[in-house]
Amino acid sequence: MAKYYLCEAQSTNEGISKVTPYEKPEEALEAASNNTAKVHFISTVNPLAQDEEDETE
């Protein structure tokens, strides 16, 4: 099952500071609607997670 990640940042220059996972897209959309971070978006990939394939090579 896919996860949806609400990603937050203080500015576009600083990078992502917080990622919150959600099981349902509706939950992620509701959280994004109520979010107060200056920059926020929803992704199906956790941008702060390490790439597991890189570790096995």
Buried (B, 14 or more C-beta within 10 A) or exposed (E): EEBBBBBBBEEEEEEBEBBBEBEEEEBBBEBBEEBEBEBBBBBEEEEEEEEEEEEEE
